[in-house]
Amino acid sequence: MNGKPVLLGFEVGTGIPIEIPIHHLIVTGITQYSGKTTCIEALIHRSGLRAIVFKTKRGETGFEAVGHDIPPFYVERGDWRYIESLIEAIMQQKVRFERSWIIRACKATAGKPHPLHEVRDWVHGILHPPKGEKKRLRGIDESIYTNIEAYLDIIVPQIDETNFSQTLEPREGVNVMNLEKLSEEVQNLVIRSVIEHVWKKLRDVVIVMPEAWKFLPQKRGSPVKWAAEHLVREGAAIGNYLWVDSQDMSGTDKAPLKQVDNWILGLQTEKNEVQHTLDEIRLPAKLKPKPDEIMTLKKGHFIACFRDRVVKVYVQPSWLPENVAIDVAKGVLNPESDEVKRWKPLAAAPIEAEPVEAEVPASILERLTRLEQRLAEAKP
Protein backbone atom coordinates (compact mmCIF):
# COMPACT_ATOMS: atom_id res chain seq x y z
CA MET A 1 0.00 0.00 0.00
CA ASN A 2 2.99 2.28 0.55
CA GLY A 3 3.20 5.05 -2.07
CA LYS A 4 0.35 3.68 -4.20
CA PRO A 5 -1.40 6.56 -6.01
CA VAL A 6 -5.07 7.20 -5.35
CA LEU A 7 -7.61 9.31 -7.22
CA LEU A 8 -8.00 12.73 -5.60
CA GLY A 9 -10.43 14.18 -8.12
CA PHE A 10 -10.47 15.99 -11.46
CA GLU A 11 -8.53 18.99 -12.68
CA VAL A 12 -10.62 22.14 -12.72
CA GLY A 13 -11.33 23.22 -16.26
CA THR A 14 -10.24 20.06 -18.07
CA GLY A 15 -11.78 17.24 -16.01
CA ILE A 16 -8.52 15.23 -16.24
CA PRO A 17 -8.17 12.68 -13.38
CA ILE A 18 -5.65 13.69 -10.73
CA GLU A 19 -3.97 11.03 -8.60
CA ILE A 20 -1.74 11.64 -5.59
CA PRO A 21 0.64 9.25 -3.85
CA ILE A 22 -0.45 7.91 -0.48
CA HIS A 23 1.78 9.62 2.05
CA HIS A 24 1.62 12.04 4.97
CA LEU A 25 -0.88 14.76 4.13
CA ILE A 26 -2.29 18.10 5.23
CA VAL A 27 -5.75 19.37 4.30
CA THR A 28 -6.50 23.00 5.16
CA GLY A 29 -9.51 25.23 4.65
CA ILE A 30 -12.29 27.05 6.43
CA THR A 31 -14.58 24.62 8.23
CA GLN A 32 -17.95 24.01 6.50
CA TYR A 33 -16.91 26.09 3.47
CA SER A 34 -13.99 24.15 2.04
CA GLY A 35 -14.99 20.46 2.19
CA LYS A 36 -12.02 19.13 4.22
CA THR A 37 -13.92 16.25 5.78
CA THR A 38 -15.37 15.17 2.44
CA CYS A 39 -11.87 15.23 0.94
CA ILE A 40 -10.39 13.04 3.69
CA GLU A 41 -13.34 10.64 3.60
CA ALA A 42 -12.96 10.22 -0.17
CA LEU A 43 -9.23 9.50 0.06
CA ILE A 44 -9.76 6.94 2.82
CA HIS A 45 -12.53 5.26 0.83
CA ARG A 46 -10.49 5.02 -2.39
CA SER A 47 -7.20 4.05 -0.71
CA GLY A 48 -8.63 1.00 1.06
CA LEU A 49 -6.72 1.96 4.21
CA ARG A 50 -7.95 1.89 7.77
CA ALA A 51 -8.25 5.33 9.30
CA ILE A 52 -8.75 6.53 12.87
CA VAL A 53 -10.54 9.87 13.21
CA PHE A 54 -10.91 11.74 16.50
CA LYS A 55 -14.04 13.71 17.32
CA THR A 56 -12.83 16.30 19.83
CA LYS A 57 -15.41 19.07 20.11
CA ARG A 58 -19.14 19.36 20.62
CA GLY A 59 -21.22 19.88 17.51
CA GLU A 60 -18.48 18.56 15.25
CA THR A 61 -19.93 16.92 12.15
CA GLY A 62 -18.51 14.57 9.57
CA PHE A 63 -18.09 10.82 9.04
CA GLU A 64 -21.45 10.04 10.75
CA ALA A 65 -22.79 8.27 7.65
CA VAL A 66 -19.65 6.23 6.91
CA GLY A 67 -17.74 5.74 10.15
CA HIS A 68 -17.46 2.85 12.61
CA ASP A 69 -17.55 3.94 16.25
CA ILE A 70 -14.64 2.67 18.35
CA PRO A 71 -14.08 3.29 22.09
CA PRO A 72 -11.35 5.61 23.42
CA PHE A 73 -8.05 3.76 23.73
CA TYR A 74 -5.56 4.64 26.44
CA VAL A 75 -2.45 2.98 27.88
CA GLU A 76 -1.04 4.76 30.90
CA ARG A 77 2.58 5.87 31.09
CA GLY A 78 4.57 7.62 33.80
CA ASP A 79 8.05 8.46 32.50
CA TRP A 80 9.23 11.99 33.18
CA ARG A 81 9.14 13.12 29.53
CA TYR A 82 5.53 12.03 29.26
CA ILE A 83 4.48 13.81 32.47
CA GLU A 84 6.44 16.91 31.48
CA SER A 85 4.62 17.10 28.14
CA LEU A 86 1.32 16.57 29.95
CA ILE A 87 2.03 19.43 32.35
CA GLU A 88 2.98 21.68 29.42
CA ALA A 89 -0.36 20.87 27.79
CA ILE A 90 -2.19 21.82 30.99
CA MET A 91 -0.15 24.98 31.59
CA GLN A 92 -0.35 26.06 27.92
CA GLN A 93 3.34 26.97 28.15
CA LYS A 94 6.75 25.30 28.15
CA VAL A 95 8.10 23.76 31.37
CA ARG A 96 11.21 25.71 32.33
CA PHE A 97 12.86 24.70 35.58
CA GLU A 98 10.42 22.13 37.01
CA ARG A 99 12.00 19.20 35.15
CA SER A 100 14.26 17.98 37.99
CA TRP A 101 11.28 17.80 40.39
CA ILE A 102 9.29 15.83 37.80
CA ILE A 103 12.21 13.43 37.30
CA ARG A 104 12.55 12.94 41.07
CA ALA A 105 8.86 12.07 41.45
CA CYS A 106 8.95 9.65 38.49
CA LYS A 107 12.05 7.85 39.78
CA ALA A 108 10.43 7.39 43.19
CA THR A 109 7.44 5.63 41.60
CA ALA A 110 9.16 3.76 38.74
CA GLY A 111 7.70 0.35 37.90
CA LYS A 112 4.31 0.96 39.50
CA PRO A 113 1.22 -0.34 37.63
CA HIS A 114 -0.61 3.02 37.58
CA PRO A 115 2.17 5.58 37.22
CA LEU A 116 0.14 8.79 37.08
CA HIS A 117 -1.72 7.78 40.24
CA GLU A 118 1.52 6.80 41.92
CA VAL A 119 3.27 10.07 41.05
CA ARG A 120 0.34 12.10 42.30
CA ASP A 121 0.11 10.08 45.55
CA TRP A 122 3.88 10.34 46.10
CA VAL A 123 3.79 14.11 45.65
CA HIS A 124 0.76 14.32 47.94
CA GLY A 125 2.68 12.36 50.60
CA ILE A 126 5.64 14.75 50.35
CA LEU A 127 3.35 17.77 50.71
CA HIS A 128 1.13 16.29 53.44
CA PRO A 129 3.21 14.02 55.69
CA PRO A 130 1.49 11.91 58.39
CA LYS A 131 0.69 13.59 61.66
CA GLY A 132 3.73 13.91 63.87
CA GLU A 133 6.15 14.22 60.95
CA LYS A 134 7.54 17.54 59.85
CA LYS A 135 7.62 18.73 56.29
CA ARG A 136 11.12 18.54 54.88
CA LEU A 137 10.58 20.86 51.92
CA ARG A 138 12.11 24.20 51.04
CA GLY A 139 9.79 26.92 49.87
CA ILE A 140 10.53 26.36 46.17
CA ASP A 141 10.13 22.57 46.54
CA GLU A 142 6.74 22.99 48.16
CA SER A 143 5.63 25.43 45.47
CA ILE A 144 6.60 23.19 42.55
CA TYR A 145 5.23 19.98 44.08
CA THR A 146 1.99 21.81 44.85
CA ASN A 147 1.70 22.71 41.16
CA ILE A 148 2.49 19.16 40.02
CA GLU A 149 -0.15 17.76 42.38
CA ALA A 150 -2.71 20.27 41.10
CA TYR A 151 -1.97 19.37 37.46
CA LEU A 152 -2.35 15.66 38.10
CA ASP A 153 -5.54 16.28 40.09
CA ILE A 154 -7.05 17.53 36.82
CA ILE A 155 -6.13 14.37 34.91
CA VAL A 156 -6.29 11.38 37.25
CA PRO A 157 -10.01 11.62 38.23
CA GLN A 158 -11.02 11.73 34.55
CA ILE A 159 -8.91 8.66 33.82
CA ASP A 160 -10.61 6.85 36.70
CA GLU A 161 -14.09 7.83 35.50
CA THR A 162 -13.62 6.91 31.83
CA ASN A 163 -14.04 3.37 30.57
CA PHE A 164 -11.01 3.15 28.29
CA SER A 165 -10.39 0.26 25.94
CA GLN A 166 -7.11 -1.64 26.20
CA THR A 167 -7.36 -2.95 22.64
CA LEU A 168 -7.28 -1.08 19.35
CA GLU A 169 -8.49 -2.97 16.28
CA PRO A 170 -9.58 -0.52 13.55
CA ARG A 171 -11.70 -1.86 10.71
CA GLU A 172 -11.27 -0.99 7.04
CA GLY A 173 -12.53 2.50 6.30
CA VAL A 174 -13.25 5.26 8.81
CA ASN A 175 -13.09 4.50 12.53
CA VAL A 176 -14.44 7.33 14.69
CA MET A 177 -13.20 7.73 18.27
CA ASN A 178 -15.48 10.16 20.13
CA LEU A 179 -13.54 12.20 22.71
CA GLU A 180 -15.85 15.20 22.99
CA LYS A 181 -16.79 14.48 26.64
CA LEU A 182 -13.16 14.42 27.75
CA SER A 183 -11.10 17.46 28.66
CA GLU A 184 -8.43 18.66 26.26
CA GLU A 185 -5.75 17.26 28.59
CA VAL A 186 -7.20 13.74 28.51
CA GLN A 187 -7.83 13.99 24.75
CA ASN A 188 -4.08 14.54 24.43
CA LEU A 189 -3.39 11.34 26.36
CA VAL A 190 -5.78 9.26 24.25
CA ILE A 191 -4.47 10.56 20.91
CA ARG A 192 -0.89 9.97 22.08
CA SER A 193 -1.74 6.37 23.05
CA VAL A 194 -3.43 5.69 19.71
CA ILE A 195 -0.55 7.13 17.64
CA GLU A 196 2.06 5.24 19.64
CA HIS A 197 0.16 1.95 19.35
CA VAL A 198 -0.28 2.37 15.58
CA TRP A 199 3.37 3.35 15.12
CA LYS A 200 4.66 0.35 17.08
CA LYS A 201 2.16 -2.44 16.36
CA LEU A 202 -0.05 -1.82 13.31
CA ARG A 203 0.38 -1.41 9.56
CA ASP A 204 -1.54 0.47 6.84
CA VAL A 205 -3.35 2.83 9.20
CA VAL A 206 -4.01 6.54 8.75
CA ILE A 207 -4.21 8.79 11.79
CA VAL A 208 -6.38 11.84 11.05
CA MET A 209 -5.21 14.64 13.35
CA PRO A 210 -7.82 17.34 14.06
CA GLU A 211 -7.14 20.83 15.39
CA ALA A 212 -3.40 20.74 14.72
CA TRP A 213 -2.81 24.00 16.63
CA LYS A 214 -4.23 22.33 19.74
CA PHE A 215 -2.51 18.93 19.66
CA LEU A 216 0.70 19.92 17.82
CA PRO A 217 1.24 23.36 19.37
CA GLN A 218 4.17 25.60 18.55
CA LYS A 219 6.62 26.73 21.28
CA ARG A 220 5.39 24.29 23.94
CA GLY A 221 5.07 20.60 24.48
CA SER A 222 2.10 18.26 24.36
CA PRO A 223 1.81 14.48 24.83
CA VAL A 224 0.92 14.14 21.14
CA LYS A 225 3.93 15.88 19.58
CA TRP A 226 6.60 13.31 20.37
CA ALA A 227 4.49 10.42 19.06
CA ALA A 228 3.41 12.35 15.96
CA GLU A 229 7.01 13.18 15.05
CA HIS A 230 7.99 9.51 15.29
CA LEU A 231 5.01 8.48 13.17
CA VAL A 232 5.85 10.90 10.35
CA ARG A 233 9.54 9.96 10.42
CA GLU A 234 9.15 6.18 10.57
CA GLY A 235 5.55 5.25 9.77
CA ALA A 236 5.49 5.54 5.97
CA ALA A 237 7.81 2.53 5.57
CA ILE A 238 5.03 0.26 6.89
CA GLY A 239 2.06 2.15 5.49
CA ASN A 240 1.21 4.26 8.56
CA TYR A 241 0.49 7.91 7.82
CA LEU A 242 -0.44 11.13 9.56
CA TRP A 243 -3.13 13.22 7.86
CA VAL A 244 -3.59 16.65 9.40
CA ASP A 245 -7.05 18.22 9.17
CA SER A 246 -6.77 21.88 10.12
CA GLN A 247 -8.57 25.11 9.36
CA ASP A 248 -5.21 26.89 9.28
CA MET A 249 -1.59 26.37 10.30
CA SER A 250 -1.26 29.22 12.81
CA GLY A 251 0.31 28.10 16.07
CA THR A 252 1.12 24.61 14.72
CA ASP A 253 4.54 23.07 15.32
CA LYS A 254 6.37 22.92 12.02
CA ALA A 255 8.70 20.00 12.89
CA PRO A 256 6.21 17.22 11.93
CA LEU A 257 5.23 19.13 8.78
CA LYS A 258 8.73 18.81 7.28
CA GLN A 259 7.97 15.17 6.40
CA VAL A 260 4.64 15.95 4.72
CA ASP A 261 4.62 15.56 0.92
CA ASN A 262 0.96 16.22 0.10
CA TRP A 263 -0.58 19.63 0.76
CA ILE A 264 -4.26 19.98 -0.13
CA LEU A 265 -5.18 23.64 0.30
CA GLY A 266 -8.82 24.71 0.50
CA LEU A 267 -10.57 28.05 0.86
CA GLN A 268 -8.94 30.65 3.11
CA THR A 269 -10.03 34.26 3.46
CA GLU A 270 -7.20 35.72 5.55
CA LYS A 271 -4.24 36.65 3.36
CA ASN A 272 -1.56 36.36 6.08
CA GLU A 273 -2.71 32.85 6.98
CA VAL A 274 -2.59 31.85 3.33
CA GLN A 275 0.97 33.14 3.07
CA HIS A 276 2.05 31.32 6.25
CA THR A 277 0.75 28.08 4.79
CA LEU A 278 2.42 28.62 1.43
CA ASP A 279 5.74 29.29 3.17
CA GLU A 280 5.70 25.74 4.57
CA ILE A 281 5.32 24.02 1.19
CA ARG A 282 8.62 22.62 -0.05
CA LEU A 283 8.33 23.74 -3.66
CA PRO A 284 10.10 26.46 -5.65
CA ALA A 285 8.35 29.81 -5.36
CA LYS A 286 7.37 29.79 -9.05
CA LEU A 287 5.44 26.52 -8.56
CA LYS A 288 3.50 27.62 -5.48
CA PRO A 289 -0.09 28.83 -5.95
CA LYS A 290 -0.85 32.53 -5.57
CA PRO A 291 -2.67 33.63 -2.39
CA ASP A 292 -5.60 34.97 -4.42
CA GLU A 293 -6.19 31.50 -5.90
CA ILE A 294 -6.73 30.03 -2.43
CA MET A 295 -8.93 32.93 -1.32
CA THR A 296 -11.44 32.35 -4.15
CA LEU A 297 -11.85 28.56 -4.09
CA LYS A 298 -15.33 27.04 -4.23
CA LYS A 299 -16.44 24.27 -1.90
CA GLY A 300 -14.73 21.00 -2.76
CA HIS A 301 -12.10 22.79 -4.86
CA PHE A 302 -8.50 22.61 -3.64
CA ILE A 303 -4.99 23.50 -4.73
CA ALA A 304 -3.09 20.18 -4.56
CA CYS A 305 0.68 20.47 -4.07
CA PHE A 306 2.56 17.18 -4.24
CA ARG A 307 5.99 16.14 -5.42
CA ASP A 308 6.76 18.78 -8.06
CA ARG A 309 3.18 19.43 -9.13
CA VAL A 310 0.61 22.09 -8.32
CA VAL A 311 -2.89 21.61 -9.70
CA LYS A 312 -6.34 23.00 -9.03
CA VAL A 313 -8.68 20.08 -8.49
CA TYR A 314 -12.28 19.29 -7.61
CA VAL A 315 -12.10 16.46 -5.08
CA GLN A 316 -14.60 13.76 -5.99
CA PRO A 317 -16.67 12.86 -2.90
CA SER A 318 -16.88 9.13 -2.23
CA TRP A 319 -20.64 9.22 -2.86
CA LEU A 320 -20.62 11.24 -6.11
CA PRO A 321 -20.63 9.48 -9.52
CA GLU A 322 -17.57 10.14 -11.67
CA ASN A 323 -19.47 11.79 -14.53
CA VAL A 324 -21.10 14.27 -12.14
CA ALA A 325 -17.75 15.07 -10.49
CA ILE A 326 -16.21 15.73 -13.92
CA ASP A 327 -19.05 18.11 -14.77
CA VAL A 328 -18.37 20.01 -11.52
CA ALA A 329 -14.64 20.18 -12.33
CA LYS A 330 -15.38 21.51 -15.81
CA GLY A 331 -17.74 24.14 -14.40
CA VAL A 332 -20.90 22.64 -15.92
CA LEU A 333 -22.37 22.10 -12.45
CA ASN A 334 -22.05 24.14 -9.25
CA PRO A 335 -20.63 22.00 -6.40
CA GLU A 336 -23.52 23.06 -4.15
CA SER A 337 -26.28 22.60 -6.71
CA ASP A 338 -29.23 20.28 -6.14
CA GLU A 339 -27.92 17.99 -8.89
CA VAL A 340 -24.84 17.33 -6.71
CA LYS A 341 -26.48 17.36 -3.28
CA ARG A 342 -29.07 14.74 -4.22
CA TRP A 343 -26.33 12.09 -4.31
CA LYS A 344 -25.14 12.81 -0.78
CA PRO A 345 -26.16 10.07 1.69
CA LEU A 346 -28.13 11.08 4.74
CA ALA A 347 -26.79 10.38 8.20
CA ALA A 348 -28.51 7.43 9.83
CA ALA A 349 -31.72 8.60 11.44
CA PRO A 350 -32.41 7.59 15.04
CA ILE A 351 -34.72 4.60 15.37
CA GLU A 352 -38.06 5.64 16.77
CA ALA A 353 -39.46 3.54 19.55
CA GLU A 354 -42.64 1.57 18.92
CA PRO A 355 -45.66 3.28 20.48
CA VAL A 356 -46.63 1.64 23.74
CA GLU A 357 -50.23 1.34 24.75
CA ALA A 358 -50.65 2.46 28.31
CA GLU A 359 -52.68 0.22 30.58
CA VAL A 360 -55.91 2.00 31.62
CA PRO A 361 -56.86 1.52 35.29
CA ALA A 362 -60.04 -0.53 35.91
CA SER A 363 -61.76 2.35 37.74
CA ILE A 364 -61.48 4.61 34.70
CA LEU A 365 -62.74 1.85 32.37
CA GLU A 366 -65.77 1.41 34.61
CA ARG A 367 -66.53 5.15 34.53
CA LEU A 368 -66.19 5.22 30.73
CA THR A 369 -68.59 2.28 30.42
CA ARG A 370 -71.22 4.01 32.57
CA LEU A 371 -70.79 7.24 30.57
CA GLU A 372 -71.32 5.36 27.30
CA GLN A 373 -74.49 3.73 28.72
CA ARG A 374 -75.90 7.14 29.74
CA LEU A 375 -75.20 8.61 26.33
CA ALA A 376 -76.93 5.67 24.66
CA GLU A 377 -80.00 6.06 26.92
CA ALA A 378 -80.14 9.80 26.21
CA LYS A 379 -80.41 9.31 22.45
CA PRO A 380 -83.97 9.76 21.03
C-alpha positions in Angstrom: 0.0 0.0 0.0 3.0 2.3 0.6 3.2 5.0 -2.1 0.4 3.7 -4.2 -1.4 6.6 -6.0 -5.1 7.2 -5.3 -7.6 9.3 -7.2 -8.0 12.7 -5.6 -10.4 14.2 -8.1 -10.5 16.0 -11.5 -8.5 19.0 -12.7 -10.6 22.1 -12.7 -11.3 23.2 -16.3 -10.2 20.1 -18.1 -11.8 17.2 -16.0 -8.5 15.2 -16.2 -8.2 12.7 -13.4 -5.7 13.7 -10.7 -4.0 11.0 -8.6 -1.7 11.6 -5.6 0.6 9.2 -3.9 -0.4 7.9 -0.5 1.8 9.6 2.1 1.6 12.0 5.0 -0.9 14.8 4.1 -2.3 18.1 5.2 -5.7 19.4 4.3 -6.5 23.0 5.2 -9.5 25.2 4.6 -12.3 27.1 6.4 -14.6 24.6 8.2 -17.9 24.0 6.5 -16.9 26.1 3.5 -14.0 24.1 2.0 -15.0 20.5 2.2 -12.0 19.1 4.2 -13.9 16.3 5.8 -15.4 15.2 2.4 -11.9 15.2 0.9 -10.4 13.0 3.7 -13.3 10.6 3.6 -13.0 10.2 -0.2 -9.2 9.5 0.1 -9.8 6.9 2.8 -12.5 5.3 0.8 -10.5 5.0 -2.4 -7.2 4.1 -0.7 -8.6 1.0 1.1 -6.7 2.0 4.2 -8.0 1.9 7.8 -8.3 5.3 9.3 -8.8 6.5 12.9 -10.5 9.9 13.2 -10.9 11.7 16.5 -14.0 13.7 17.3 -12.8 16.3 19.8 -15.4 19.1 20.1 -19.1 19.4 20.6 -21.2 19.9 17.5 -18.5 18.6 15.2 -19.9 16.9 12.1 -18.5 14.6 9.6 -18.1 10.8 9.0 -21.5 10.0 10.7 -22.8 8.3 7.7 -19.7 6.2 6.9 -17.7 5.7 10.2 -17.5 2.8 12.6 -17.5 3.9 16.2 -14.6 2.7 18.3 -14.1 3.3 22.1 -11.4 5.6 23.4 -8.0 3.8 23.7 -5.6 4.6 26.4 -2.5 3.0 27.9 -1.0 4.8 30.9 2.6 5.9 31.1 4.6 7.6 33.8 8.0 8.5 32.5 9.2 12.0 33.2 9.1 13.1 29.5 5.5 12.0 29.3 4.5 13.8 32.5 6.4 16.9 31.5 4.6 17.1 28.1 1.3 16.6 29.9 2.0 19.4 32.4 3.0 21.7 29.4 -0.4 20.9 27.8 -2.2 21.8 31.0 -0.1 25.0 31.6 -0.3 26.1 27.9 3.3 27.0 28.1 6.7 25.3 28.1 8.1 23.8 31.4 11.2 25.7 32.3 12.9 24.7 35.6 10.4 22.1 37.0 12.0 19.2 35.2 14.3 18.0 38.0 11.3 17.8 40.4 9.3 15.8 37.8 12.2 13.4 37.3 12.5 12.9 41.1 8.9 12.1 41.4 9.0 9.6 38.5 12.1 7.9 39.8 10.4 7.4 43.2 7.4 5.6 41.6 9.2 3.8 38.7 7.7 0.3 37.9 4.3 1.0 39.5 1.2 -0.3 37.6 -0.6 3.0 37.6 2.2 5.6 37.2 0.1 8.8 37.1 -1.7 7.8 40.2 1.5 6.8 41.9 3.3 10.1 41.0 0.3 12.1 42.3 0.1 10.1 45.5 3.9 10.3 46.1 3.8 14.1 45.6 0.8 14.3 47.9 2.7 12.4 50.6 5.6 14.8 50.3 3.3 17.8 50.7 1.1 16.3 53.4 3.2 14.0 55.7 1.5 11.9 58.4 0.7 13.6 61.7 3.7 13.9 63.9 6.1 14.2 60.9 7.5 17.5 59.9 7.6 18.7 56.3 11.1 18.5 54.9 10.6 20.9 51.9 12.1 24.2 51.0 9.8 26.9 49.9 10.5 26.4 46.2 10.1 22.6 46.5 6.7 23.0 48.2 5.6 25.4 45.5 6.6 23.2 42.6 5.2 20.0 44.1 2.0 21.8 44.8 1.7 22.7 41.2 2.5 19.2 40.0 -0.1 17.8 42.4 -2.7 20.3 41.1 -2.0 19.4 37.5 -2.4 15.7 38.1 -5.5 16.3 40.1 -7.0 17.5 36.8 -6.1 14.4 34.9 -6.3 11.4 37.3 -10.0 11.6 38.2 -11.0 11.7 34.6 -8.9 8.7 33.8 -10.6 6.8 36.7 -14.1 7.8 35.5 -13.6 6.9 31.8 -14.0 3.4 30.6 -11.0 3.2 28.3 -10.4 0.3 25.9 -7.1 -1.6 26.2 -7.4 -2.9 22.6 -7.3 -1.1 19.3 -8.5 -3.0 16.3 -9.6 -0.5 13.6 -11.7 -1.9 10.7 -11.3 -1.0 7.0 -12.5 2.5 6.3 -13.2 5.3 8.8 -13.1 4.5 12.5 -14.4 7.3 14.7 -13.2 7.7 18.3 -15.5 10.2 20.1 -13.5 12.2 22.7 -15.9 15.2 23.0 -16.8 14.5 26.6 -13.2 14.4 27.7 -11.1 17.5 28.7 -8.4 18.7 26.3 -5.7 17.3 28.6 -7.2 13.7 28.5 -7.8 14.0 24.8 -4.1 14.5 24.4 -3.4 11.3 26.4 -5.8 9.3 24.2 -4.5 10.6 20.9 -0.9 10.0 22.1 -1.7 6.4 23.0 -3.4 5.7 19.7 -0.6 7.1 17.6 2.1 5.2 19.6 0.2 1.9 19.3 -0.3 2.4 15.6 3.4 3.4 15.1 4.7 0.3 17.1 2.2 -2.4 16.4 -0.1 -1.8 13.3 0.4 -1.4 9.6 -1.5 0.5 6.8 -3.3 2.8 9.2 -4.0 6.5 8.7 -4.2 8.8 11.8 -6.4 11.8 11.1 -5.2 14.6 13.4 -7.8 17.3 14.1 -7.1 20.8 15.4 -3.4 20.7 14.7 -2.8 24.0 16.6 -4.2 22.3 19.7 -2.5 18.9 19.7 0.7 19.9 17.8 1.2 23.4 19.4 4.2 25.6 18.6 6.6 26.7 21.3 5.4 24.3 23.9 5.1 20.6 24.5 2.1 18.3 24.4 1.8 14.5 24.8 0.9 14.1 21.1 3.9 15.9 19.6 6.6 13.3 20.4 4.5 10.4 19.1 3.4 12.4 16.0 7.0 13.2 15.1 8.0 9.5 15.3 5.0 8.5 13.2 5.8 10.9 10.4 9.5 10.0 10.4 9.2 6.2 10.6 5.6 5.3 9.8 5.5 5.5 6.0 7.8 2.5 5.6 5.0 0.3 6.9 2.1 2.2 5.5 1.2 4.3 8.6 0.5 7.9 7.8 -0.4 11.1 9.6 -3.1 13.2 7.9 -3.6 16.7 9.4 -7.0 18.2 9.2 -6.8 21.9 10.1 -8.6 25.1 9.4 -5.2 26.9 9.3 -1.6 26.4 10.3 -1.3 29.2 12.8 0.3 28.1 16.1 1.1 24.6 14.7 4.5 23.1 15.3 6.4 22.9 12.0 8.7 20.0 12.9 6.2 17.2 11.9 5.2 19.1 8.8 8.7 18.8 7.3 8.0 15.2 6.4 4.6 15.9 4.7 4.6 15.6 0.9 1.0 16.2 0.1 -0.6 19.6 0.8 -4.3 20.0 -0.1 -5.2 23.6 0.3 -8.8 24.7 0.5 -10.6 28.0 0.9 -8.9 30.6 3.1 -10.0 34.3 3.5 -7.2 35.7 5.6 -4.2 36.6 3.4 -1.6 36.4 6.1 -2.7 32.9 7.0 -2.6 31.8 3.3 1.0 33.1 3.1 2.0 31.3 6.3 0.7 28.1 4.8 2.4 28.6 1.4 5.7 29.3 3.2 5.7 25.7 4.6 5.3 24.0 1.2 8.6 22.6 0.0 8.3 23.7 -3.7 10.1 26.5 -5.6 8.4 29.8 -5.4 7.4 29.8 -9.1 5.4 26.5 -8.6 3.5 27.6 -5.5 -0.1 28.8 -5.9 -0.8 32.5 -5.6 -2.7 33.6 -2.4 -5.6 35.0 -4.4 -6.2 31.5 -5.9 -6.7 30.0 -2.4 -8.9 32.9 -1.3 -11.4 32.4 -4.1 -11.8 28.6 -4.1 -15.3 27.0 -4.2 -16.4 24.3 -1.9 -14.7 21.0 -2.8 -12.1 22.8 -4.9 -8.5 22.6 -3.6 -5.0 23.5 -4.7 -3.1 20.2 -4.6 0.7 20.5 -4.1 2.6 17.2 -4.2 6.0 16.1 -5.4 6.8 18.8 -8.1 3.2 19.4 -9.1 0.6 22.1 -8.3 -2.9 21.6 -9.7 -6.3 23.0 -9.0 -8.7 20.1 -8.5 -12.3 19.3 -7.6 -12.1 16.5 -5.1 -14.6 13.8 -6.0 -16.7 12.9 -2.9 -16.9 9.1 -2.2 -20.6 9.2 -2.9 -20.6 11.2 -6.1 -20.6 9.5 -9.5 -17.6 10.1 -11.7 -19.5 11.8 -14.5 -21.1 14.3 -12.1 -17.8 15.1 -10.5 -16.2 15.7 -13.9 -19.0 18.1 -14.8 -18.4 20.0 -11.5 -14.6 20.2 -12.3 -15.4 21.5 -15.8 -17.7 24.1 -14.4 -20.9 22.6 -15.9 -22.4 22.1 -12.4 -22.0 24.1 -9.3 -20.6 22.0 -6.4 -23.5 23.1 -4.2 -26.3 22.6 -6.7 -29.2 20.3 -6.1 -27.9 18.0 -8.9 -24.8 17.3 -6.7 -26.5 17.4 -3.3 -29.1 14.7 -4.2 -26.3 12.1 -4.3 -25.1 12.8 -0.8 -26.2 10.1 1.7 -28.1 11.1 4.7 -26.8 10.4 8.2 -28.5 7.4 9.8 -31.7 8.6 11.4 -32.4 7.6 15.0 -34.7 4.6 15.4 -38.1 5.6 16.8 -39.5 3.5 19.6 -42.6 1.6 18.9 -45.7 3.3 20.5 -46.6 1.6 23.7 -50.2 1.3 24.7 -50.6 2.5 28.3 -52.7 0.2 30.6 -55.9 2.0 31.6 -56.9 1.5 35.3 -60.0 -0.5 35.9 -61.8 2.4 37.7 -61.5 4.6 34.7 -62.7 1.8 32.4 -65.8 1.4 34.6 -66.5 5.1 34.5 -66.2 5.2 30.7 -68.6 2.3 30.4 -71.2 4.0 32.6 -70.8 7.2 30.6 -71.3 5.4 27.3 -74.5 3.7 28.7 -75.9 7.1 29.7 -75.2 8.6 26.3 -76.9 5.7 24.7 -80.0 6.1 26.9 -80.1 9.8 26.2 -80.4 9.3 22.4 -84.0 9.8 21.0 
